[in-house]
């Protein structure tokens, strides 16, 4: 759960900073959101669906078609080069 807390904390802080909130306001927001999550879901097992991969895969293929190197694409998407190759191979459209 500490990893989830870190993800929530980072996402909230990034969004709040982008909106121009003061550091004290950001701290209060993060604490309030986490308290609400604990009150509502504390002690429960929660499944969070993975984000759809179609858009990610299309972006990977577009980057590759645009001439980017596999290593660079892999780093940007936090995937292995092997996985990038698999995604490209699975999403290639045959030439007309």
Residue pairs with C-beta under 8 A, 6 or more apart in sequence:
5 34
8 30
8 33
8 34
8 37
9 30
9 34
12 26
12 29
12 30
12 33
13 26
13 30
16 25
16 26
16 29
16 30
17 26
21 29
56 77
57 87
57 90
57 91
58 91
59 77
60 73
60 77
60 79
60 84
60 87
60 88
60 91
61 87
61 88
61 91
61 92
63 72
63 73
63 76
64 70
64 73
64 84
64 88
70 81
70 84
70 85
71 81
73 79
73 84
74 80
74 81
74 83
74 84
77 84
79 87
